Amino acid sequence: MKVFVAGATGAIGLPLVRALIARKHQVTGLTRSAEKRLTLEQLGAAAAVADALDAAGLEQAVRAASPDCVFHLLTAIPTNTLLRASHMKQTNVLRTTGTANLLKASVAAGVKRMVAESMVFAYGFGDHGAAAKTEEDVLRHREPESSLQETVDALRSLEVQLLTANEQRLIESIVLRYGFFYGAGPSEYMLKMLRRRMLPTANGAHGIAPWIHIDDAVSASLAAMERGHAGKIYNITDDEPVGMNEWLTYAALSLKAKPPFSIPLWLLRLISPYLATVFDTRLAVSNRKAKDELDWRLQYPTFREGLREVAAHV
């Protein structure tokens, strides 16, 4: 199959490109950076250098690749400075305007299927209670923390655009709501900070959030391409949501590093309201639909197995 990966050099993009090539698919990876062309070509993929916000250039790149399936993994999340909601602005634009451009280009190129990266925070931040959210749950309209409204709205815009295109029979569309990525690549900066005792826990934070090892995220993405039901949303998370505090503490233990120091949640709110909200958000989601409909099985059912694997290879 011919596959076009938009966002091919991102956290999930590179491992997905590797997995697609291992399965003998013909892959074209989109990157904005000419310097990253070599990275993709060394993996065995063709490289298309274009900006997703340049509609004409993007359409030309997709037409040239003439893919059967497009993966929409467009983000611009900073690795080490995600302290404020404003740091998500570029990613928000990619999830709104970038999605529109990629859909238009894919439809024009006759693409059959698109699989897109959303995130569990499409449900919103804050306290969602004890019950696990499902894909059928109604989403609330307003965020308790107004600065995060744009981030949530951008995720929902991506989802609505894809599902609308599917309803109009323009393209088969599937949305994957991933949990927090971790694993080789996505966790490198955090683990480095943990080793230096430069990443604190937040005393007084009681949040829980869904996580997903990058290898399991890739296997779910492949399953969605191959077996996903058009017009559906799937939660792609492991089996045990866990708070940032517990995740960071266990990560340090797995690394045989000193436990992270702790600061009060109120102080974290002064330093970074965005991070404080993430630490204190209570959001559990169900992955049952993805397991049943995609015939998807987790290699790392909880963060414990996953972090032990990560620590063994860093």
Number of C-alpha atoms within 10 A of each C-alpha: 12 16 25 30 29 27 21 29 23 18 21 21 21 20 21 23 26 17 16 20 16 11 11 11 14 18 27 27 27 29 23 16 12 12 10 16 19 13 15 23 14 9 15 16 24 17 23 25 17 21 17 25 17 13 18 14 16 24 22 16 24 26 17 12 20 19 22 17 24 27 24 26 23 27 19 17 16 12 12 9 8 14 15 16 17 15 16 20 16 13 19 24 19 24 28 19 18 23 24 19 19 25 23 17 21 27 19 15 19 16 23 16 24 27 24 25 20 26 23 26 22 20 23 25 21 18 16 17 11 11 10 13 19 17 19 9 9 9 12 9 11 12 16 13 13 10 14 20 16 17 23 21 20 23 24 21 20 24 27 13 17 26 21 14 17 19 14 10 13 19 23 23 30 25 27 23 23 24 24 19 21 22 22 18 15 17 20 15 11 17 21 13 16 23 17 12 15 12 17 19 22 23 16 14 21 16 23 24 24 28 28 26 29 25 21 22 25 22 18 27 26 20 18 27 21 12 14 24 15 20 18 20 24 27 25 33 32 26 19 17 23 19 21 22 22 14 19 20 18 19 26 21 17 17 18 11 16 13 19 23 14 13 13 14 21 15 13 20 14 10 13 15 20 20 18 22 21 19 24 22 23 22 26 26 25 21 21 17 17 23 17 10 14 20 13 21 15 18 13 19 17 19 24 15 13 22 24 17 16 21 17 9 8 12
